[in-house]
Amino acid sequence: MEWQHKPAAFVSYGGVSAGTRAVQMAKQVVANLRMLPIGPTVSIPFVNEVVADGVFRPGKIHETAAEQVLDELARTAGVMRGLRGGTY
């Protein structure tokens, strides 16, 4: 399966909870696909407050979270590549 042994990261948005419950459910799905959901996520609560004229305007907290997610995703992808035999 092409998804097996690959890391998965999540970005969620919404109201108060910023879609965190949806992420928890999605993590179970990707785990059943034999993927590895990484811990850090980007959560954007009250998304309407950071969108102006249809454009997302990230704050420092969003940028920092995105950097952490991408760093962890890259680190995990390197480790998981060994499990896939380096062919993907």
N, C-alpha and C positions, 0 to 999 in steps of 0.2 A: 504494500500500500504506500502511495507516495507521501502520505502525511506521517507515517510511522517514524518515531524518534526525531521529531522536529519540535522546536520550542514554539510556544504561542504566547503572544502578549495581547493585552486588552486596553482599549480606550473606551470609556463610557461617559455618558452625559445624561442629564435629566434635571429633576427638581432637587429636593432636599437630599435624597440618597444618591444622586448622580449615576443611577443605573447599576449600583454595586450588587444588587440582588441578581440582576441579569448576568453580570460577570460571574458570579458564583455558580449559576446554572451552566453557563457556557464552559467554565473550567471543567465541570464534570463531563460534558460532551467531548471536549478535546482529549481529556484523559482516557475516555473509552475508545478514542481513535488511536490510542497509544502515542499521543503527543505529550509534551511536557509543558503545562501551563506555568509560566514564571510568576513569581510573587508580586513584583511591583506592577502597578497599573497607573494609568492616567485617568483620573476621575474629574469630571467637570460638573459641579453642582450649579444649579440655577443658570443653566446654559443661556437662557434669554438675556441675562445680564452681561454676557461677554460676547454677544453677537450684535453687531451694528451694521445695518444695511445689508444683511445677509452674509457678512464676513465675520468669521471667528477672530476675536482679538484676545489672544492668550495673555495671561498675567504671568508674573515671575514664577508663581507656584506651578502653573501648568508647564512652563518651559523646563523647570527643574525636574518635575515628574517625568516628562517626556525624555529628557536626557538619561535619567536613571533607568527607565524602561528600555531604551535603545542600547545602553551599555550592557545591561543584564541579558538582553536578547542576543547581542553579538557574542558575549562571553559563553552563554549557554549553547548557542548554535555551534560554536567551535568544538565544544565537548561532545555534543550530540552527533556531530558529523562522524566521529569515530564509530558510533554504533551503527551508522548507516553504511559503513564501509567507504565513506568519502566519495560516493558516486553521485550524490544529489547536490 
